[in-house]
Structures are given as structure tokens and as C-alpha cells.
Amino acid sequence: ISQFWAGMDSFLWLIGEAVFHMLPVGICWSVTKKMGTTQMLGIVLGLTLVSGQLLNAYSVASTPAAEIPKWDFGFIQVNMIGYQAQVIPAILAAFTLVYLEKFFRKICPAVVSMIVVP
């Protein structure tokens, strides 16, 4: 393979991989946009689902169970695993965000709404 095509393959792989790794960002954004709530919160939620602090979803199978990082809340432990290229968890998280935002906007007075509801 020539150096040009090897470079082209590497470049196109970057674009293709980025689309699937960051899929939850686009999904959360589009759900919040469609439901008429704050789109920036959807983007932040999507970025949180694919955060670099979480274990990459593609690395879970090759990581021993004892080495998967966990949040320890004392009464429960939660695995720190990201949601790269996951559609259903992103949709469920976005719908939860939408309904929580609408709930808090409805019950909060306008004076404190800017603090409680971003």
C-alpha cells in the first residue's frame, strides 16, 4: 500500500471512529432539541457519558473484573464504564434529563429558577 493511501486510511478512520465514539453526544442533543429543553444540557450529558475518566466501553472485555474502576458510595459500588457508541442508554439518559428539567422548571419559582434549573 502506498504511503498516500495509508495516510488516507488513517485519516478517514479517525473521522469514522469519532462518529461512533461520540454518538451519545449527538443523541442527547437531538432528544433535548426535539423535546424543547436546553440543548446545552443535552450536549453536557452526552459528553459525560463518554468522558475520558470512565473506562472505555471497548476496553471492558479485555480488562480483568478486579481492575475495572468503581465509585464506592459505602452501600453500593458502581462500575466506571463509559457509553461510547451506545444508543439506548443515551436515549434513556436524555429523556430522564428532559423530564427532570421540565419538572424543576414547573415547580421552581422564577426567582430561583436560574440557580436550580440551568
Backbone as a printed PyTorch tensor [residue, N CA C, xyz], in Angstrom:
tensor([[[  0.8620,  -1.1790,   0.0000],
         [  0.0000,   0.0000,   0.0000],
         [  0.9040,   1.2360,   0.0000]],

        [[  0.5350,   2.2040,  -0.7930],
         [  1.3670,   3.3990,  -0.8750],
         [  1.1930,   4.2520,   0.3810]],

        [[  2.1420,   5.1240,   0.5880],
         [  2.1030,   5.9750,   1.7700],
         [  0.8850,   6.9030,   1.7360]],

        [[  0.5100,   7.3700,   0.5290],
         [ -0.6530,   8.2360,   0.4000],
         [ -1.9150,   7.5320,   0.8860]],

        [[ -2.1460,   6.2910,   0.4180],
         [ -3.3680,   5.5780,   0.7920],
         [ -3.3400,   5.1560,   2.2530]],

        [[ -2.1490,   4.8640,   2.7840],
         [ -2.0520,   4.5520,   4.2160],
         [ -2.4310,   5.7720,   5.0500]],

        [[ -1.9680,   6.9520,   4.6380],
         [ -2.3370,   8.1850,   5.3410],
         [ -3.8120,   8.4950,   5.1930]],

        [[ -4.3500,   8.2630,   3.9870],
         [ -5.7770,   8.4910,   3.7490],
         [ -6.6200,   7.5500,   4.6090]],

        [[ -6.2130,   6.2960,   4.7100],
         [ -6.9200,   5.3230,   5.5430],
         [ -6.9070,   5.7450,   7.0070]],

        [[ -5.7550,   6.1800,   7.4750],
         [ -5.6300,   6.6220,   8.8650],
         [ -6.5090,   7.8380,   9.1390]],

        [[ -6.5340,   8.7850,   8.2070],
         [ -7.3410,   9.9970,   8.3740],
         [ -8.8330,   9.6710,   8.3830]],

        [[ -9.2780,   8.8570,   7.4310],
         [-10.6980,   8.5040,   7.3690],
         [-11.1310,   7.6450,   8.5520]],

        [[-10.2150,   6.8190,   9.0650],
         [-10.5250,   6.0170,  10.2450],
         [-10.7600,   6.9230,  11.4480]],

        [[-10.0220,   8.0040,  11.5620],
         [-10.2120,   8.9620,  12.6510],
         [-11.6240,   9.5410,  12.6220]],

        [[-12.0840,   9.9430,  11.4390],
         [-13.4220,  10.5170,  11.3130],
         [-14.4880,   9.4700,  11.6360]],

        [[-14.3490,   8.2870,  11.0780],
         [-15.3300,   7.2320,  11.3240],
         [-15.3830,   6.7980,  12.7720]],

        [[-14.2400,   6.7100,  13.4010],
         [-14.1860,   6.3110,  14.8000],
         [-14.7680,   7.3860,  15.7030]],

        [[-14.5130,   8.6460,  15.3950],
         [-15.0270,   9.7430,  16.2100],
         [-16.5530,   9.7840,  16.1920]],

        [[-17.1380,   9.4850,  15.0290],
         [-18.5950,   9.4900,  14.9210],
         [-19.1980,   8.4790,  15.8880]],

        [[-18.6620,   7.2790,  15.9270],
         [-19.2500,   6.2470,  16.7760],
         [-18.8880,   6.4130,  18.2430]],

        [[-17.6860,   6.8860,  18.5400],
         [-17.3130,   7.0970,  19.9370],
         [-18.1550,   8.1960,  20.5720]],

        [[-18.4610,   9.2280,  19.8170],
         [-19.1950,  10.3750,  20.3550],
         [-20.6870,  10.3410,  20.0210]],

        [[-21.1960,   9.2020,  19.6190],
         [-22.6030,   9.0640,  19.2620],
         [-23.5630,   9.5210,  20.3680]],

        [[-23.3110,   9.2220,  21.6600],
         [-24.2330,   9.6890,  22.7020],
         [-24.3770,  11.2140,  22.7650]],

        [[-23.3550,  11.9450,  22.3700],
         [-23.4460,  13.4080,  22.3820],
         [-24.5190,  13.8690,  21.3980]],

        [[-24.4720,  13.3550,  20.1880],
         [-25.4590,  13.7250,  19.1860],
         [-26.8580,  13.2620,  19.5470]],

        [[-26.9630,  12.0810,  20.1320],
         [-28.2720,  11.5660,  20.5170],
         [-28.8840,  12.4120,  21.6210]],

        [[-28.1150,  12.7070,  22.6680],
         [-28.6400,  13.5260,  23.7710],
         [-29.0090,  14.9220,  23.2780]],

        [[-28.1980,  15.4910,  22.4210],
         [-28.5070,  16.8120,  21.8730],
         [-29.8050,  16.7790,  21.0850]],

        [[-29.9660,  15.7850,  20.2180],
         [-31.1660,  15.7580,  19.3720],
         [-32.4300,  15.4830,  20.1820]],

        [[-32.3440,  14.6810,  21.2410],
         [-33.5220,  14.4460,  22.0900],
         [-33.9220,  15.7270,  22.8030]],

        [[-32.9600,  16.4460,  23.3680],
         [-33.3040,  17.6910,  24.0680],
         [-33.8170,  18.7460,  23.0940]],

        [[-33.2890,  18.7790,  21.8830],
         [-33.7740,  19.7270,  20.8800],
         [-35.2090,  19.3990,  20.4820]],

        [[-35.4850,  18.1290,  20.2340],
         [-36.8120,  17.6960,  19.8130],
         [-37.8550,  17.9160,  20.9140]],

        [[-37.4500,  17.7520,  22.1700],
         [-38.3800,  17.8920,  23.2900],
         [-38.5000,  19.3370,  23.7760]],

        [[-37.7120,  20.2410,  23.2120],
         [-37.8340,  21.6610,  23.5330],
         [-37.2120,  22.0840,  24.8450]],

        [[-36.1800,  21.3930,  25.2820],
         [-35.4820,  21.7920,  26.5090],
         [-34.0860,  22.3040,  26.1520]],

        [[-33.2830,  22.5710,  27.1590],
         [-31.9760,  23.1810,  26.9690],
         [-31.0250,  22.2230,  26.2500]],

        [[-30.6280,  22.6020,  25.0490],
         [-29.7800,  21.7380,  24.2260],
         [-28.3730,  21.6030,  24.8040]],

        [[-27.8930,  22.6460,  25.4410],
         [-26.5450,  22.5860,  26.0190],
         [-26.4700,  21.5320,  27.1190]],

        [[-27.5400,  21.3770,  27.8820],
         [-27.5490,  20.3270,  28.9010],
         [-27.4840,  18.9430,  28.2550]],

        [[-28.1250,  18.7810,  27.1040],
         [-28.0430,  17.5190,  26.3780],
         [-26.6300,  17.2300,  25.9130]],

        [[-25.9470,  18.2510,  25.4270],
         [-24.5560,  18.0740,  24.9960],
         [-23.6710,  17.7070,  26.1770]],

        [[-23.8620,  18.3830,  27.3090],
         [-23.0600,  18.0890,  28.5020],
         [-23.3300,  16.6660,  28.9870]],

        [[-24.5900,  16.2510,  28.9660],
         [-24.9210,  14.8840,  29.3620],
         [-24.2490,  13.8720,  28.4330]],

        [[-24.3120,  14.1080,  27.1310],
         [-23.6610,  13.2060,  26.1810],
         [-22.1600,  13.1400,  26.3850]],

        [[-21.5430,  14.2790,  26.6340],
         [-20.0990,  14.2920,  26.8880],
         [-19.7590,  13.5800,  28.1900]],

        [[-20.6410,  13.6580,  29.1640],
         [-20.4270,  12.9610,  30.4270],
         [-20.4590,  11.4530,  30.2160]],

        [[-21.3440,  10.9890,  29.3490],
         [-21.4460,   9.5510,  29.0890],
         [-20.1950,   8.9860,  28.4170]],

        [[-19.4550,   9.8170,  27.6900],
         [-18.2400,   9.3380,  27.0040],
         [-16.9690,   9.9550,  27.5940]],

        [[-17.0460,  10.4110,  28.8150],
         [-15.9230,  11.0830,  29.4690],
         [-14.6680,  10.2040,  29.4910]],

        [[-13.5340,  10.8470,  29.3970],
         [-12.2560,  10.1360,  29.4530],
         [-11.9420,   9.5610,  30.8170]],

        [[-12.6350,   9.9960,  31.8530],
         [-12.4200,   9.4530,  33.1950],
         [-13.0220,   8.0610,  33.3530]],

        [[-13.9600,   7.7220,  32.4720],
         [-14.6060,   6.4160,  32.5270],
         [-13.8360,   5.4170,  31.6760]],

        [[-13.9170,   4.1480,  32.0490],
         [-13.2840,   3.0980,  31.2610],
         [-13.9850,   3.0060,  29.9120]],

        [[-13.2020,   3.0100,  28.8520],
         [-13.7570,   2.9400,  27.5020],
         [-14.5840,   1.6640,  27.3520]],

        [[-15.7690,   1.7920,  26.7740],
         [-16.6630,   0.6440,  26.6210],
         [-16.0280,  -0.4630,  25.7990]],

        [[-15.1430,  -0.1080,  24.8740],
         [-14.4850,  -1.1100,  24.0380],
         [-13.3910,  -1.8660,  24.8020]],

        [[-12.9630,  -1.3560,  25.9450],
         [-11.8980,  -1.9920,  26.7220],
         [-12.4190,  -2.8870,  27.8350]],

        [[-13.7110,  -2.9260,  28.0380],
         [-14.2740,  -3.6840,  29.1600],
         [-13.9930,  -5.1730,  29.0250]],

        [[-14.1310,  -5.7250,  27.8290],
         [-13.9510,  -7.1630,  27.6300],
         [-12.5140,  -7.6070,  27.9020]],

        [[-11.5410,  -6.7390,  27.6350],
         [-10.1440,  -7.1220,  27.8260],
         [ -9.5940,  -6.7120,  29.1910]],

        [[-10.4150,  -6.0760,  30.0180],
         [ -9.9790,  -5.6470,  31.3480],
         [-10.4540,  -6.6570,  32.3810]],

        [[ -9.5470,  -7.1520,  33.2370],
         [ -9.9850,  -8.0630,  34.3040],
         [-10.9940,  -7.3720,  35.2260]],

        [[-11.9360,  -8.1410,  35.7400],
         [-13.0120,  -7.5770,  36.5620],
         [-12.4740,  -6.8320,  37.7860]],

        [[-11.3690,  -7.3040,  38.3390],
         [-10.8060,  -6.6550,  39.5260],
         [-10.1940,  -5.2900,  39.2050]],

        [[ -9.8470,  -5.0390,  37.9330],
         [ -9.2070,  -3.7810,  37.5550],
         [-10.1720,  -2.7370,  37.0080]],

        [[-11.4540,  -3.0560,  36.9110],
         [-12.4350,  -2.0650,  36.4620],
         [-12.6340,  -1.0590,  37.5920]],

        [[-12.4180,   0.2360,  37.3040],
         [-12.5630,   1.2320,  38.3780],
         [-14.0130,   1.3290,  38.8390]],

        [[-14.1770,   1.6860,  40.1200],
         [-15.5140,   1.7560,  40.7040],
         [-15.6670,   3.0180,  41.5420]],

        [[-16.8890,   3.5120,  41.5870],
         [-17.2470,   4.5250,  42.5740],
         [-17.7820,   3.7690,  43.7770]],

        [[-17.2570,   4.0850,  44.9550],
         [-17.6970,   3.4050,  46.1710],
         [-18.4760,   4.4060,  47.0290]],

        [[-19.7800,   4.1850,  47.1370],
         [-20.6370,   5.0600,  47.9230],
         [-20.8920,   4.5090,  49.3140]],

        [[-20.1660,   3.4860,  49.7110],
         [-20.3410,   2.8900,  51.0260],
         [-21.3410,   1.7550,  51.0070]],

        [[-22.5370,   2.0060,  50.5290],
         [-23.5650,   0.9700,  50.4950],
         [-23.6990,   0.3220,  49.1200]],

        [[-23.0900,   0.9230,  48.1060],
         [-23.1540,   0.3800,  46.7490],
         [-21.9000,   0.7830,  45.9810]],

        [[-21.4740,  -0.1040,  45.0900],
         [-20.3550,   0.2000,  44.2060],
         [-20.8680,   0.2140,  42.7670]],

        [[-20.4470,   1.2360,  42.0040],
         [-20.8800,   1.3910,  40.6250],
         [-19.6460,   1.3740,  39.7260]],

        [[-19.6660,   0.5180,  38.7150],
         [-18.5430,   0.4590,  37.7770],
         [-18.4550,   1.7520,  36.9760]],

        [[-17.2400,   2.2310,  36.7720],
         [-16.9950,   3.4480,  35.9990],
         [-16.7270,   3.0630,  34.5460]],

        [[-17.7860,   2.7990,  33.8040],
         [-17.6680,   2.3750,  32.4080],
         [-18.3880,   3.3860,  31.5330]],

        [[-17.7340,   3.8090,  30.4570],
         [-18.3140,   4.7800,  29.5420],
         [-19.3470,   4.1470,  28.6190]],

        [[-20.0380,   4.9940,  27.8930],
         [-21.1010,   4.5490,  26.9950],
         [-20.7840,   4.9260,  25.5460]],

        [[-19.5540,   4.7250,  25.1150],
         [-19.1780,   5.0190,  23.7420],
         [-20.0120,   4.1590,  22.7940]],

        [[-20.5850,   4.7980,  21.7590],
         [-21.3660,   4.1370,  20.7120],
         [-22.6060,   3.4190,  21.2450]],

        [[-23.1300,   3.8330,  22.3880],
         [-24.3260,   3.2260,  22.9570],
         [-25.5320,   4.1110,  22.6760]],

        [[-26.5570,   3.5620,  22.0760],
         [-27.7230,   4.3440,  21.6750],
         [-28.7970,   4.3530,  22.7630]],

        [[-29.2070,   3.1880,  23.2260],
         [-30.3250,   3.0940,  24.1730],
         [-30.0160,   3.7910,  25.5000]],

        [[-28.8330,   3.5870,  26.1200],
         [-28.5640,   4.3310,  27.3570],
         [-28.5590,   5.8500,  27.1500]],

        [[-28.0780,   6.3010,  25.9980],
         [-28.0670,   7.7460,  25.7220],
         [-29.4890,   8.2840,  25.5930]],

        [[-30.3550,   7.5400,  24.9180],
         [-31.7490,   7.9730,  24.7770],
         [-32.4350,   8.0070,  26.1400]],

        [[-32.2410,   6.9680,  26.9430],
         [-32.8680,   6.9220,  28.2640],
         [-32.3520,   8.0410,  29.1640]],

        [[-31.0570,   8.3000,  29.1300],
         [-30.4930,   9.3790,  29.9360],
         [-31.0300,  10.7320,  29.4830]],

        [[-31.1510,  10.9270,  28.1750],
         [-31.6580,  12.2020,  27.6570],
         [-33.1180,  12.4110,  28.0210]],

        [[-33.9500,  11.3690,  27.9250],
         [-35.3470,  11.5070,  28.3270],
         [-35.4710,  11.7890,  29.8210]],

        [[-34.6110,  11.1650,  30.6290],
         [-34.5990,  11.4620,  32.0590],
         [-34.2470,  12.9210,  32.2910]],

        [[-33.2450,  13.4180,  31.5780],
         [-32.8570,  14.8280,  31.6800],
         [-34.0110,  15.7420,  31.2910]],

        [[-34.6910,  15.4370,  30.1930],
         [-35.7980,  16.2730,  29.7130],
         [-36.9090,  16.3540,  30.7590]],

        [[-37.2990,  15.2130,  31.2930],
         [-38.4030,  15.2210,  32.2530],
         [-37.9980,  15.8630,  33.5740]],

        [[-36.7520,  15.6750,  34.0080],
         [-36.2920,  16.3610,  35.2250],
         [-36.2540,  17.8690,  35.0270]],

        [[-35.7730,  18.3140,  33.8740],
         [-35.7130,  19.7540,  33.6170],
         [-37.1200,  20.3520,  33.5700]],

        [[-38.0330,  19.6930,  32.8880],
         [-39.4090,  20.2040,  32.8180],
         [-40.0630,  20.2190,  34.1980]],

        [[-39.8030,  19.1900,  35.0060],
         [-40.3530,  19.1300,  36.3630],
         [-39.8390,  20.2840,  37.2140]],

        [[-38.5080,  20.4980,  37.1910],
         [-37.9410,  21.5610,  38.0150],
         [-38.3360,  22.9460,  37.5130]],

        [[-38.4990,  23.1140,  36.2260],
         [-38.9670,  24.4110,  35.6970],
         [-40.3970,  24.6990,  36.1440]],

        [[-41.1970,  23.6480,  36.2770],
         [-42.5920,  23.8200,  36.6680],
         [-42.7300,  24.1580,  38.1600]],

        [[-41.9350,  23.5230,  39.0260],
         [-42.1270,  23.7050,  40.4680],
         [-41.2820,  24.8240,  41.0670]],

        [[-40.2490,  25.2780,  40.3740],
         [-39.3620,  26.3070,  40.9250],
         [-39.9050,  27.6960,  40.6130]],

        [[-39.8980,  28.5740,  41.6020],
         [-40.2660,  29.9560,  41.3280],
         [-39.2510,  30.6080,  40.3900]],

        [[-39.6720,  31.6140,  39.6720],
         [-38.8050,  32.2850,  38.6990],
         [-37.5660,  32.9120,  39.3550]],

        [[-37.6880,  33.2750,  40.6250],
         [-36.5690,  33.9130,  41.3230],
         [-35.3780,  32.9570,  41.4630]],

        [[-35.6380,  31.6940,  41.7720],
         [-34.5470,  30.7360,  41.9780],
         [-34.3800,  29.7840,  40.7960]],

        [[-35.1920,  29.9400,  39.7670],
         [-35.1310,  29.0330,  38.6240],
         [-33.7750,  29.0780,  37.9390]],

        [[-33.1540,  30.2550,  37.8850],
         [-31.8510,  30.3700,  37.2240],
         [-30.7570,  29.6130,  37.9760]],

        [[-30.9260,  29.4580,  39.2800],
         [-29.9270,  28.7460,  40.0910],
         [-30.1840,  27.2520,  40.0770]],

        [[-31.4470,  26.8510,  40.2340],
         [-31.8090,  25.4430,  40.3480],
         [-31.8340,  24.7730,  38.9760]],

        [[-32.4000,  25.4350,  37.9910],
         [-32.5280,  24.8730,  36.6380],
         [-31.5940,  25.6490,  35.7230]],

        [[-30.5190,  25.0380,  35.2280],
         [-29.5870,  25.7830,  34.3800],
         [-30.2180,  26.2670,  33.0980]]])
